[in-house]
Amino acid sequence: MVSVTKIYDKFQTVIPLEIRNEFNLDKSFKVEWRINNNGKVELDFIKELTLDEMIGKYSAAEKIDSVKLKQDFKNNNM
């Protein structure tokens, strides 16, 4: 599949509908850009997880008070 998009003011572009559908993209994703060793541009779609989505997916070496962590996060104390 090949799609072509235009670069707009402030260097913005649109992710084509076919790509959005193929990768189930929505506004919660970011695009990670990089240049590989061959000088070609590669990109990945990175889902921004909410704190609620992160809870239970990761473990820590030390015990963490998740209630306090969530409150601090919501209050921007981190």
Phi and psi in radians as a Rosetta constraint file:
Dihedral C 1 N 2 CA 2 C 2 CIRCULARHARMONIC -2.197 0.35
Dihedral N 2 CA 2 C 2 N 3 CIRCULARHARMONIC 2.273 0.35
Dihedral C 2 N 3 CA 3 C 3 CIRCULARHARMONIC -2.245 0.35
Dihedral N 3 CA 3 C 3 N 4 CIRCULARHARMONIC 2.532 0.35
Dihedral C 3 N 4 CA 4 C 4 CIRCULARHARMONIC -2.120 0.35
Dihedral N 4 CA 4 C 4 N 5 CIRCULARHARMONIC 2.313 0.35
Dihedral C 4 N 5 CA 5 C 5 CIRCULARHARMONIC -2.245 0.35
Dihedral N 5 CA 5 C 5 N 6 CIRCULARHARMONIC 2.803 0.35
Dihedral C 5 N 6 CA 6 C 6 CIRCULARHARMONIC -1.598 0.35
Dihedral N 6 CA 6 C 6 N 7 CIRCULARHARMONIC 2.638 0.35
Dihedral C 6 N 7 CA 7 C 7 CIRCULARHARMONIC -1.683 0.35
Dihedral N 7 CA 7 C 7 N 8 CIRCULARHARMONIC 2.162 0.35
Dihedral C 7 N 8 CA 8 C 8 CIRCULARHARMONIC -1.717 0.35
Dihedral N 8 CA 8 C 8 N 9 CIRCULARHARMONIC -3.060 0.35
Dihedral C 8 N 9 CA 9 C 9 CIRCULARHARMONIC -0.885 0.35
Dihedral N 9 CA 9 C 9 N 10 CIRCULARHARMONIC 2.584 0.35
Dihedral C 9 N 10 CA 10 C 10 CIRCULARHARMONIC 1.036 0.35
Dihedral N 10 CA 10 C 10 N 11 CIRCULARHARMONIC 0.395 0.35
Dihedral C 10 N 11 CA 11 C 11 CIRCULARHARMONIC 1.061 0.35
Dihedral N 11 CA 11 C 11 N 12 CIRCULARHARMONIC 0.528 0.35
Dihedral C 11 N 12 CA 12 C 12 CIRCULARHARMONIC -1.453 0.35
Dihedral N 12 CA 12 C 12 N 13 CIRCULARHARMONIC 2.659 0.35
Dihedral C 12 N 13 CA 13 C 13 CIRCULARHARMONIC -2.501 0.35
Dihedral N 13 CA 13 C 13 N 14 CIRCULARHARMONIC 3.048 0.35
Dihedral C 13 N 14 CA 14 C 14 CIRCULARHARMONIC -1.986 0.35
Dihedral N 14 CA 14 C 14 N 15 CIRCULARHARMONIC 2.377 0.35
Dihedral C 14 N 15 CA 15 C 15 CIRCULARHARMONIC -1.408 0.35
Dihedral N 15 CA 15 C 15 N 16 CIRCULARHARMONIC 2.108 0.35
Dihedral C 15 N 16 CA 16 C 16 CIRCULARHARMONIC -1.014 0.35
Dihedral N 16 CA 16 C 16 N 17 CIRCULARHARMONIC 2.591 0.35
Dihedral C 16 N 17 CA 17 C 17 CIRCULARHARMONIC -0.940 0.35
Dihedral N 17 CA 17 C 17 N 18 CIRCULARHARMONIC -0.728 0.35
Dihedral C 17 N 18 CA 18 C 18 CIRCULARHARMONIC -1.055 0.35
Dihedral N 18 CA 18 C 18 N 19 CIRCULARHARMONIC -0.685 0.35
Dihedral C 18 N 19 CA 19 C 19 CIRCULARHARMONIC -1.227 0.35
Dihedral N 19 CA 19 C 19 N 20 CIRCULARHARMONIC -0.771 0.35
Dihedral C 19 N 20 CA 20 C 20 CIRCULARHARMONIC -1.027 0.35
Dihedral N 20 CA 20 C 20 N 21 CIRCULARHARMONIC -0.750 0.35
Dihedral C 20 N 21 CA 21 C 21 CIRCULARHARMONIC -1.193 0.35
Dihedral N 21 CA 21 C 21 N 22 CIRCULARHARMONIC -0.761 0.35
Dihedral C 21 N 22 CA 22 C 22 CIRCULARHARMONIC -1.037 0.35
Dihedral N 22 CA 22 C 22 N 23 CIRCULARHARMONIC -0.673 0.35
Dihedral C 22 N 23 CA 23 C 23 CIRCULARHARMONIC -1.834 0.35
Dihedral N 23 CA 23 C 23 N 24 CIRCULARHARMONIC 0.171 0.35
Dihedral C 23 N 24 CA 24 C 24 CIRCULARHARMONIC 0.896 0.35
Dihedral N 24 CA 24 C 24 N 25 CIRCULARHARMONIC 0.835 0.35
Dihedral C 24 N 25 CA 25 C 25 CIRCULARHARMONIC -1.431 0.35
Dihedral N 25 CA 25 C 25 N 26 CIRCULARHARMONIC 2.540 0.35
Dihedral C 25 N 26 CA 26 C 26 CIRCULARHARMONIC -2.488 0.35
Dihedral N 26 CA 26 C 26 N 27 CIRCULARHARMONIC -2.992 0.35
Dihedral C 26 N 27 CA 27 C 27 CIRCULARHARMONIC -1.216 0.35
Dihedral N 27 CA 27 C 27 N 28 CIRCULARHARMONIC -0.099 0.35
Dihedral C 27 N 28 CA 28 C 28 CIRCULARHARMONIC -1.478 0.35
Dihedral N 28 CA 28 C 28 N 29 CIRCULARHARMONIC 0.019 0.35
Dihedral C 28 N 29 CA 29 C 29 CIRCULARHARMONIC -1.749 0.35
Dihedral N 29 CA 29 C 29 N 30 CIRCULARHARMONIC 2.622 0.35
Dihedral C 29 N 30 CA 30 C 30 CIRCULARHARMONIC -2.004 0.35
Dihedral N 30 CA 30 C 30 N 31 CIRCULARHARMONIC 2.778 0.35
Dihedral C 30 N 31 CA 31 C 31 CIRCULARHARMONIC -1.851 0.35
Dihedral N 31 CA 31 C 31 N 32 CIRCULARHARMONIC 2.193 0.35
Dihedral C 31 N 32 CA 32 C 32 CIRCULARHARMONIC -1.784 0.35
Dihedral N 32 CA 32 C 32 N 33 CIRCULARHARMONIC 2.085 0.35
Dihedral C 32 N 33 CA 33 C 33 CIRCULARHARMONIC -1.836 0.35
Dihedral N 33 CA 33 C 33 N 34 CIRCULARHARMONIC 2.510 0.35
Dihedral C 33 N 34 CA 34 C 34 CIRCULARHARMONIC -2.714 0.35
Dihedral N 34 CA 34 C 34 N 35 CIRCULARHARMONIC 2.779 0.35
Dihedral C 34 N 35 CA 35 C 35 CIRCULARHARMONIC -1.854 0.35
Dihedral N 35 CA 35 C 35 N 36 CIRCULARHARMONIC 2.165 0.35
Dihedral C 35 N 36 CA 36 C 36 CIRCULARHARMONIC -1.399 0.35
Dihedral N 36 CA 36 C 36 N 37 CIRCULARHARMONIC -3.133 0.35
Dihedral C 36 N 37 CA 37 C 37 CIRCULARHARMONIC -1.124 0.35
Dihedral N 37 CA 37 C 37 N 38 CIRCULARHARMONIC -0.333 0.35
Dihedral C 37 N 38 CA 38 C 38 CIRCULARHARMONIC -1.641 0.35
Dihedral N 38 CA 38 C 38 N 39 CIRCULARHARMONIC 0.093 0.35
Dihedral C 38 N 39 CA 39 C 39 CIRCULARHARMONIC 1.421 0.35
Dihedral N 39 CA 39 C 39 N 40 CIRCULARHARMONIC 0.183 0.35
Dihedral C 39 N 40 CA 40 C 40 CIRCULARHARMONIC -1.636 0.35
Dihedral N 40 CA 40 C 40 N 41 CIRCULARHARMONIC 2.556 0.35
Dihedral C 40 N 41 CA 41 C 41 CIRCULARHARMONIC -1.415 0.35
Dihedral N 41 CA 41 C 41 N 42 CIRCULARHARMONIC 2.312 0.35
Dihedral C 41 N 42 CA 42 C 42 CIRCULARHARMONIC -2.156 0.35
Dihedral N 42 CA 42 C 42 N 43 CIRCULARHARMONIC 2.657 0.35
Dihedral C 42 N 43 CA 43 C 43 CIRCULARHARMONIC -2.481 0.35
Dihedral N 43 CA 43 C 43 N 44 CIRCULARHARMONIC 2.690 0.35
Dihedral C 43 N 44 CA 44 C 44 CIRCULARHARMONIC -2.266 0.35
Dihedral N 44 CA 44 C 44 N 45 CIRCULARHARMONIC 2.679 0.35
Dihedral C 44 N 45 CA 45 C 45 CIRCULARHARMONIC -1.766 0.35
Dihedral N 45 CA 45 C 45 N 46 CIRCULARHARMONIC 2.113 0.35
Dihedral C 45 N 46 CA 46 C 46 CIRCULARHARMONIC -1.942 0.35
Dihedral N 46 CA 46 C 46 N 47 CIRCULARHARMONIC 2.090 0.35
Dihedral C 46 N 47 CA 47 C 47 CIRCULARHARMONIC -1.386 0.35
Dihedral N 47 CA 47 C 47 N 48 CIRCULARHARMONIC 2.215 0.35
Dihedral C 47 N 48 CA 48 C 48 CIRCULARHARMONIC -1.399 0.35
Dihedral N 48 CA 48 C 48 N 49 CIRCULARHARMONIC 2.064 0.35
Dihedral C 48 N 49 CA 49 C 49 CIRCULARHARMONIC -1.556 0.35
Dihedral N 49 CA 49 C 49 N 50 CIRCULARHARMONIC 2.492 0.35
Dihedral C 49 N 50 CA 50 C 50 CIRCULARHARMONIC -1.373 0.35
Dihedral N 50 CA 50 C 50 N 51 CIRCULARHARMONIC 2.886 0.35
Dihedral C 50 N 51 CA 51 C 51 CIRCULARHARMONIC -1.043 0.35
Dihedral N 51 CA 51 C 51 N 52 CIRCULARHARMONIC -0.712 0.35
Dihedral C 51 N 52 CA 52 C 52 CIRCULARHARMONIC -1.073 0.35
Dihedral N 52 CA 52 C 52 N 53 CIRCULARHARMONIC -0.627 0.35
Dihedral C 52 N 53 CA 53 C 53 CIRCULARHARMONIC -1.257 0.35
Dihedral N 53 CA 53 C 53 N 54 CIRCULARHARMONIC -0.491 0.35
Dihedral C 53 N 54 CA 54 C 54 CIRCULARHARMONIC -1.364 0.35
Dihedral N 54 CA 54 C 54 N 55 CIRCULARHARMONIC -0.547 0.35
Dihedral C 54 N 55 CA 55 C 55 CIRCULARHARMONIC -1.064 0.35
Dihedral N 55 CA 55 C 55 N 56 CIRCULARHARMONIC 2.221 0.35
Dihedral C 55 N 56 CA 56 C 56 CIRCULARHARMONIC 1.608 0.35
Dihedral N 56 CA 56 C 56 N 57 CIRCULARHARMONIC -0.230 0.35
Dihedral C 56 N 57 CA 57 C 57 CIRCULARHARMONIC -1.583 0.35
Dihedral N 57 CA 57 C 57 N 58 CIRCULARHARMONIC -0.365 0.35
Dihedral C 57 N 58 CA 58 C 58 CIRCULARHARMONIC -2.188 0.35
Dihedral N 58 CA 58 C 58 N 59 CIRCULARHARMONIC 2.681 0.35
Dihedral C 58 N 59 CA 59 C 59 CIRCULARHARMONIC -2.162 0.35
Dihedral N 59 CA 59 C 59 N 60 CIRCULARHARMONIC 2.774 0.35
Dihedral C 59 N 60 CA 60 C 60 CIRCULARHARMONIC -2.176 0.35
Dihedral N 60 CA 60 C 60 N 61 CIRCULARHARMONIC 2.746 0.35
Dihedral C 60 N 61 CA 61 C 61 CIRCULARHARMONIC -1.205 0.35
Dihedral N 61 CA 61 C 61 N 62 CIRCULARHARMONIC -0.535 0.35
Dihedral C 61 N 62 CA 62 C 62 CIRCULARHARMONIC -2.022 0.35
Dihedral N 62 CA 62 C 62 N 63 CIRCULARHARMONIC 2.771 0.35
Dihedral C 62 N 63 CA 63 C 63 CIRCULARHARMONIC -1.164 0.35
Dihedral N 63 CA 63 C 63 N 64 CIRCULARHARMONIC 2.489 0.35
Dihedral C 63 N 64 CA 64 C 64 CIRCULARHARMONIC -2.248 0.35
Dihedral N 64 CA 64 C 64 N 65 CIRCULARHARMONIC 2.364 0.35
Dihedral C 64 N 65 CA 65 C 65 CIRCULARHARMONIC -1.425 0.35
Dihedral N 65 CA 65 C 65 N 66 CIRCULARHARMONIC 1.685 0.35
Dihedral C 65 N 66 CA 66 C 66 CIRCULARHARMONIC -1.162 0.35
Dihedral N 66 CA 66 C 66 N 67 CIRCULARHARMONIC -0.527 0.35
Dihedral C 66 N 67 CA 67 C 67 CIRCULARHARMONIC -1.144 0.35
Dihedral N 67 CA 67 C 67 N 68 CIRCULARHARMONIC -0.821 0.35
Dihedral C 67 N 68 CA 68 C 68 CIRCULARHARMONIC -1.135 0.35
Dihedral N 68 CA 68 C 68 N 69 CIRCULARHARMONIC -0.716 0.35
Dihedral C 68 N 69 CA 69 C 69 CIRCULARHARMONIC -1.048 0.35
Dihedral N 69 CA 69 C 69 N 70 CIRCULARHARMONIC -0.766 0.35
Dihedral C 69 N 70 CA 70 C 70 CIRCULARHARMONIC -1.130 0.35
Dihedral N 70 CA 70 C 70 N 71 CIRCULARHARMONIC -0.726 0.35
Dihedral C 70 N 71 CA 71 C 71 CIRCULARHARMONIC -1.137 0.35
Dihedral N 71 CA 71 C 71 N 72 CIRCULARHARMONIC -0.778 0.35
Dihedral C 71 N 72 CA 72 C 72 CIRCULARHARMONIC -1.067 0.35
Dihedral N 72 CA 72 C 72 N 73 CIRCULARHARMONIC -0.719 0.35
Dihedral C 72 N 73 CA 73 C 73 CIRCULARHARMONIC -1.101 0.35
Dihedral N 73 CA 73 C 73 N 74 CIRCULARHARMONIC -0.802 0.35
Dihedral C 73 N 74 CA 74 C 74 CIRCULARHARMONIC -1.145 0.35
Dihedral N 74 CA 74 C 74 N 75 CIRCULARHARMONIC -0.549 0.35
Dihedral C 74 N 75 CA 75 C 75 CIRCULARHARMONIC -1.577 0.35
Dihedral N 75 CA 75 C 75 N 76 CIRCULARHARMONIC 0.107 0.35
Dihedral C 75 N 76 CA 76 C 76 CIRCULARHARMONIC 0.987 0.35
Dihedral N 76 CA 76 C 76 N 77 CIRCULARHARMONIC 0.631 0.35
Dihedral C 76 N 77 CA 77 C 77 CIRCULARHARMONIC -1.591 0.35
Dihedral N 77 CA 77 C 77 N 78 CIRCULARHARMONIC 0.228 0.35
